[in-house]
């Protein structure tokens, strides 16, 4: 049985932890669910989120929300 390919959400914040940065990575197998989660994370954190396939190729990106 073939496993569905993994999809990773990558949220980076280079300004946290005294400038050393932080990275949050979540794994998904459903691309639509990954995109919905990325959009929600971007809105709630104010950070951009990158969506990558299991070979680390970028398959999508959600920009940080613009500030008004």
C-alpha positions as CSV (number, residue, x, y, z in Angstrom):
1,X,0.0,0.0,0.0
2,X,1.4,3.4,-1.0
3,X,1.5,6.1,1.7
4,X,0.1,9.5,0.6
5,X,2.9,12.0,0.1
6,X,3.7,14.3,3.1
7,X,3.1,18.0,2.9
8,X,4.9,20.3,5.3
9,X,3.9,23.7,6.6
10,X,7.0,25.8,7.6
11,X,6.5,28.9,9.7
12,X,9.7,30.8,10.4
13,X,10.2,33.7,12.8
14,X,13.7,35.0,12.7
15,X,13.1,37.7,15.4
16,X,12.1,35.4,18.3
17,X,14.3,33.9,21.0
18,X,16.9,36.7,21.1
19,X,17.3,36.8,17.4
20,X,18.1,33.1,17.0
21,X,14.8,32.4,15.3
22,X,12.1,29.7,15.6
23,X,10.6,27.2,13.1
24,X,7.3,25.4,13.3
25,X,6.8,22.5,11.0
26,X,3.5,20.6,10.6
27,X,3.0,17.5,8.5
28,X,-0.1,16.9,6.3
29,X,-1.1,14.4,3.7
30,X,-4.0,16.4,2.3
31,X,-2.9,19.5,0.3
32,X,-6.2,21.3,0.7
33,X,-6.1,20.8,4.4
34,X,-2.5,22.0,4.5
35,X,-3.4,25.2,2.5
36,X,-6.4,25.9,4.9
37,X,-4.1,25.5,7.9
38,X,-1.4,27.7,6.4
39,X,-3.9,30.5,5.8
40,X,-5.2,30.3,9.4
41,X,-1.7,30.2,10.8
42,X,-0.6,33.2,8.7
43,X,-3.7,35.2,9.8
44,X,-3.3,34.3,13.5
45,X,0.5,34.8,13.7
46,X,1.1,37.6,11.2
47,X,3.8,35.5,9.6
48,X,4.2,34.0,6.2
49,X,3.9,30.3,5.8
50,X,5.5,28.1,3.2
51,X,4.0,24.8,2.0
52,X,6.5,22.2,0.8
53,X,6.2,18.6,-0.6
54,X,8.1,15.7,0.9
55,X,11.1,16.6,-1.3
56,X,11.1,20.1,0.2
57,X,9.9,21.7,-3.1
58,X,7.7,24.7,-2.5
59,X,4.2,24.0,-3.6
60,X,2.6,27.1,-2.1
61,X,3.1,30.1,0.1
62,X,0.7,32.2,2.2
63,X,2.1,35.7,2.7
64,X,1.9,37.5,6.0
65,X,-1.2,39.6,6.3
66,X,-0.7,43.2,5.4
67,X,-1.0,45.7,8.2
68,X,-3.4,48.6,7.7
